Amino acid sequence: MLGWFRKLLPREDRFFDLFERHSRTVVGGAEALEQLLQGR
């Protein structure tokens, strides 16, 4: 019944570590862009 859900889950153990690192990078870039647009 949940076979389709298992197919959506990442197979690599490192996925969540890499996802967290990437999200921190994206947030940092968004904050830098916000400061740039505000003239800081």
N, C-alpha and C positions, 0 to 999 in steps of 0.2 A: 504493500500500500504506500509506503514512503520511499519506494525505489527511485522515483523521480526527484525527490528531495535530496537523496544521497548523491545523485548525479550532479547536482548544483554545488555541492560542497567541494572546497578545494582538496586536492589529493596530496599536495606538498605540505609538510609540517611547518615549513618556514613561511608559508603564505601570510599568516597573520602578522608575523614580525615584519615582513617586507611591506605589508599593507599599512601598518602603523607608521613605519619610517616614511613611506610615501605621503601619508596624510599629514604628517608633521611638516614635510617639505612644502606641500601645497598650501597649508595654513600660513606658514612663514612667508611664502610668496604673496599670498593674498594680503597679509598685513603690510608687507613692504609696498605693494601696489597702492593700498589705501593711503599710506603715509605720503607716497609720491604724489598721488592725486590731490591730497590736501595741502601740498606744498611744504611739508616738513622735512 
